[in-house]
């Protein structure tokens, strides 16, 4: 199975299929939902396997061929119709099972891919915000202004600052972390 096949479906296409499935569900007015108690009652009976369905179809054929042997109250047409509807529903169920498996497989594949992409996006965001928080944290640690009143300048001028010596080629340049500009809150 090729799991690298890209899924070209758009959300609109998936929504259109979902709408079509809902339309089909509305058209299947003949479906009979059972409550748990009723379901248990019918599950207690023997289920028909594919071999059982073939046997049932053979019995319907035998009843058609030997109508004269059936009692007059036996409704052969009702039996034929019930078997036809049941076989049709079995075909519907097989088709839905196939679709369900395809949907399940595609969801599994897309979910895994989306999860991986989401994890990558999260890592980028995590790195970016941790760097930004570090920078913002560094900016937030600036010394607070003193509340002491400013003193009057003394008549003695301050000593001139020493001039830095040129860096030697063998010494690495001092590194300072980049400072991001402060952003105004909107």
Secondary structure, 3 states (H helix, E strand, C coil): CCCCCCCCCCHHHHHHHHHHHHHHHHHCCCCCCCCHHHHHHHHCCCCCCHHHHHHHHHHHHHHHHCHHHCCCCCCHHHHHHHHHHHHHHHHHHHHHHHHHHHHHHHHHHHHHHHHHHHHHHHHHHHHHHHHHHHHHHHHHCCCCCCCCCCCCCCCCCCCCCCCCCCCCCCCCCCCCCCCCCCCCCC
